[in-house]
Amino acid sequence: MRAVVVYESMYGNTHQIANAIGDGLRESFPTDVISVHQAQPHLMKDVDLVVVGGPTHTHGMSHESTREAAATKAAEPDSELHLDADAPGEGVREWLESLGPMTGRAAAFDTRVDMSTLVTGRASKGIAKQLRRHGFDVVVDPESFLVTKDTHLAPDEQLHARQWGQQLGAATIAV
């Protein structure tokens, strides 16, 4: 078996979570962690599990305008935010739109501010829905990883992500 974790990240939090998920999955089978910009759709056909994640922006997946707003915020003179090296360009939404029919297993995750989902929304729900539309069998419920209001990962979220990756790997083998 082989897995790939595809992520979109603006400030690096989702990138860190994707790496931790990949670490957990590697306990079950070989796993690559790649940015959405590297994830050519044809590469998804040779994997047994595709895990896709991105930041939650305005209740769901990012848009061009929300990515531009995040970049503008990071560029402000007093900002302590730094754009992830893979931030520029299209995001998970556009990548999912570029996929044709697919088969195989998948899972979805997001990062979001540590508040009620009624306030924040969850990108992972939309990601899972799009994965199903393309023919993937989503094997677990979408998962959220939390970020503080000042855009840092909440305590223990990398551990949470690694454990989720371990559970996902075990669940995938059992299916």
C-alpha positions in Angstrom: 0.0 0.0 0.0 1.0 3.6 -0.5 -0.5 6.9 0.6 -0.1 10.6 -0.3 -1.0 13.6 1.8 -1.9 16.6 -0.3 -2.0 20.0 1.5 -2.6 23.7 1.0 -1.0 26.0 3.6 -0.9 29.7 4.0 1.1 30.3 7.2 2.6 26.8 7.6 0.1 25.3 10.1 -1.6 23.0 7.6 1.8 22.1 6.3 2.9 21.0 9.8 -0.3 19.1 10.3 0.2 17.3 6.9 3.7 16.3 7.9 2.5 14.9 11.2 -0.3 13.0 9.5 2.3 11.6 7.1 4.5 10.5 10.0 1.5 8.6 11.5 0.6 7.0 8.2 4.2 5.9 7.7 3.8 3.5 10.6 1.5 1.5 8.3 2.8 2.1 4.7 5.0 4.4 2.6 3.6 7.9 2.5 4.5 11.1 0.5 3.5 14.5 1.8 3.2 17.0 -1.0 1.9 20.5 -1.5 -1.2 21.0 -3.7 1.1 22.5 -6.4 3.1 19.3 -6.7 0.0 17.0 -6.7 -0.6 16.4 -10.4 -3.9 14.6 -10.8 -2.3 11.6 -12.6 -0.2 10.9 -9.6 -3.3 10.1 -7.5 -4.1 7.0 -9.6 -1.1 5.0 -8.2 -1.9 5.4 -4.5 -4.2 3.5 -2.2 -5.0 6.4 0.1 -5.2 10.1 -0.7 -5.4 12.4 2.2 -6.3 16.0 1.4 -6.3 19.1 3.6 -6.3 22.8 3.7 -7.0 25.8 5.9 -10.6 26.9 6.6 -11.3 30.3 5.1 -14.7 32.0 5.4 -16.5 28.7 6.5 -14.9 26.5 3.9 -12.1 25.9 1.4 -10.0 28.9 0.5 -10.7 31.0 -2.6 -8.3 33.1 -4.6 -9.5 36.2 -2.7 -9.1 34.7 0.7 -5.5 33.5 -0.2 -4.8 37.1 -1.4 -6.1 38.5 1.8 -3.9 36.1 3.9 -0.9 37.1 1.9 -1.7 40.8 2.3 -2.1 40.3 6.1 1.4 38.6 6.3 2.9 41.5 4.3 1.7 44.2 6.7 4.6 46.0 8.4 3.9 44.8 12.0 2.8 41.3 11.0 4.4 38.4 12.7 2.8 36.1 10.1 5.0 34.4 7.5 3.7 32.8 4.3 4.5 29.2 3.8 6.9 28.6 0.9 4.0 26.7 -0.9 1.4 29.4 -0.3 1.3 31.2 -3.6 -0.9 29.9 -6.4 -4.0 27.8 -6.5 -5.4 25.9 -3.6 -7.2 22.7 -2.8 -10.5 23.9 -4.2 -8.9 24.5 -7.7 -6.9 21.2 -7.4 -10.1 19.2 -6.7 -11.9 20.9 -9.6 -9.0 19.7 -11.9 -9.4 16.0 -10.9 -11.3 13.7 -13.2 -13.0 10.5 -12.1 -11.0 8.6 -9.5 -11.1 5.5 -7.5 -9.5 4.5 -4.2 -9.7 5.5 -0.6 -9.5 9.1 0.7 -9.7 11.2 3.8 -10.0 15.0 4.4 -8.7 17.3 7.1 -8.5 21.0 7.8 -7.0 23.6 10.1 -9.4 26.1 11.6 -9.5 28.6 14.4 -10.3 27.1 17.8 -13.9 28.2 18.0 -17.3 26.7 17.4 -17.8 25.3 13.8 -20.9 27.4 13.6 -18.5 30.4 13.6 -15.6 29.0 11.7 -17.0 26.4 9.4 -14.8 23.4 8.3 -12.9 23.1 5.0 -12.7 19.4 5.5 -16.4 18.8 5.0 -16.2 20.4 1.5 -13.0 18.6 0.7 -14.6 15.2 1.6 -17.7 16.1 -0.5 -15.5 16.9 -3.5 -13.4 13.7 -3.0 -16.7 11.6 -3.1 -17.9 13.5 -6.2 -14.7 12.4 -8.0 -15.3 8.7 -7.0 -13.1 8.3 -3.9 -14.3 6.3 -0.9 -13.9 8.6 2.1 -12.9 6.1 4.8 -13.2 8.3 7.9 -15.1 11.4 9.0 -13.3 14.7 8.1 -11.0 15.9 10.8 -10.1 19.4 12.1 -6.9 20.5 13.7 -7.1 23.7 15.7 -5.2 27.0 15.4 -5.2 29.8 18.0 -6.6 33.2 17.3 -3.1 34.5 16.7 -2.6 31.8 14.0 -0.4 29.3 15.8 -1.2 25.6 16.1 -3.0 24.9 19.4 -1.1 22.8 21.9 -0.8 19.1 21.1 -2.3 19.5 17.6 0.8 17.9 15.9 0.4 14.9 18.3 -3.3 14.8 17.5 -2.4 14.8 13.7 0.2 12.0 14.1 -2.3 9.9 16.1 -5.0 10.5 13.5 -2.6 9.4 10.8 -1.8 6.2 12.7 -5.6 5.5 13.1 -6.2 6.3 9.5 -3.4 3.9 8.4 -4.8 1.1 10.6 -8.3 1.7 9.4 -7.2 1.7 5.7 -5.4 -1.7 6.2 -8.4 -3.2 7.9 -10.8 -2.3 5.1 
